């Protein structure tokens, strides 16, 4: 009786089921009702056993997950402590680090053709690392687009869209005359300054990441001041994706060619130009442009996705 009451309390048993059946069929045999109740209890017990087995499996998984996490953390801590223990003492030089730094400073201009040592290091000596960072940005843009893009599967109801439209109109600043007039004055200067930073990375502080960030910020400010319509006319969503894809493809093939020739001790026949000139540094200038395009498109793509659920009009 206690188990029957507990099943009823848990919602697994309908006490009115047999009563209604008996009321509908007065001459129903008592043995048939007992058999039906017995089958129902068996089903409830089997369902509870399956639920218990599932919970036991989940507990085992969580226990294994905890053990693996603790072991991984202990191993990582051990590796870090071993690395720190083998570092040179404070104030003493690390011969390998000093050798690399001395190579960058003493032979950087000759080997890369770039006056800016940082640009030569990022886009020549460690260009493979920069390639990975650019792909991380592009992958992040794709992931955010998958999560936030509006399509037929995740469109909201008409009732929710009504309030969203009202909210967007309330926070829309593109109709503000002061914002628009200020945008006419400063946005061209900001965009040109971003291009300047992008094209002078091998000569002075700047380059692809900083120049692309300034250009991306100017696009965001343009969309905020004048709306997405003017931006979509010259930079639709399909074009943004193709610009980022083309820039990454050029970077990959260009540096792949240099990696191949360098690994096989072959001349790559890419002129380094005169150090200090705008057309110098070999592939550093076009690679800066490629990185800047990826950064600018990624920044504006994030803003557009969070603002309206799409990169642009297609």
Residue, then its C-alpha position, 0 to 999 in steps of 0.5 A: x500500500x505504501x509503494x502504491x501511494x508513493x507511485x501515486x504521489x510521484x505521478x506514476x499511477x493514476x488512481x482513477x484509471x481502474x475506477x473509471x474502467x470499472x464504472x464503464x464496464x460493470x461486469x468486468x471480471x475482477x481477475x482482469x482488473x488485477x492483471x491490468x494493475x499488475x502489468x501497470x506496476x511492472x511497467x512502473x518498476x521497469x521504468x524506475x529501474x531504467x531511471x536508476x541505471x541512467x542515474x548510476x551511469x551519470x554518476x559514474x561519468x561525473x566521477x570519471x570526469x572529476x578524476x580526469x580533471x584533477x589529474x590533468x590539472x596536477x600534470x599541468x601544474x607539474x609541467x609549469x613548475x618544472x619549466x619555472x625551475x629550469x628558468x635562469x635566475x633573476x638577473x641572469x641572461x637566457x642564452x637562447x632568448x638573447x640569441x633570438x632577440x639579437x638576431x631580430x635586432x641585428x639582422x632584421x632589416x637585412x632579412x625582412x626589409x622592414x624598418x619596424x622590427x616588430x612587423x618583421x618579427x610578426x609577419x616574417x619570422x613568426x608569420x605562421x603564428x600570425x596566420x593562426x591568429x587570423x584564422x582564429x578571428x575568421x573562425x570566431x566570426x563563423x561561430x558567432x554567425x551560426x549562433x546569432x544569424x536569423x533564419x527560418x529556424x530561429x525566427x521569433x514570433x510576430x508578437x516578439x518582433x513587434x517589441x523588438x522593432x519598437x526597441x530598435x527604433x527607440x535606441x536607433x541613433x542614425x536619425x540624430x542630426x548631431x550624430x550624422x553631422x559629426x559623422x560627416x566630418x570625422x568618419x572619413x578622417x578615421x577611415x583614412x587614418x586606419x588605411x595609413x596605419x595599415x600601409x605603414x606597418x613595415x615602416x612605423x608602428x602599426x600594421x594589419x591588426x591595429x589598422x584593421x581595428x581602426x577601419x572596423x571601428x570606422x565602419x561600426x561608427x558609420x553604421x551607427x550614425x547613418x544606419x546599415x542601409x548605406x553600408x550594405x550598398x557598398x559592403x553587403x554581407x556576401x562581399x564581407x565574407x568573400x573579402x575575409x576568405x580571399x584575404x586568408x587564402x592569399x595569406x595562406x598561399x603566399x606564406x606557404x610559398x615562402x615556407x616551402x622555399x625556405x625549408x628547401x633552401x631555395x630563393x623565393x624571388x620576392x624583392x624586399x625593396x628599399x628599407x624605409x620606403x612604402x613598397x618595402x618589406x617583401x610580403x609584409x605590406x600585402x600580408x598587413x593588408x590581408x590581416x587588416x581586411x580580416x580584422x575589419x570585416x570581423x569587427x563589423x561582422x560582430x557588430x552587425x550580428x549582435x545588432x540585427x542578426x546578420x552580417x549584411x544584406x545578401 
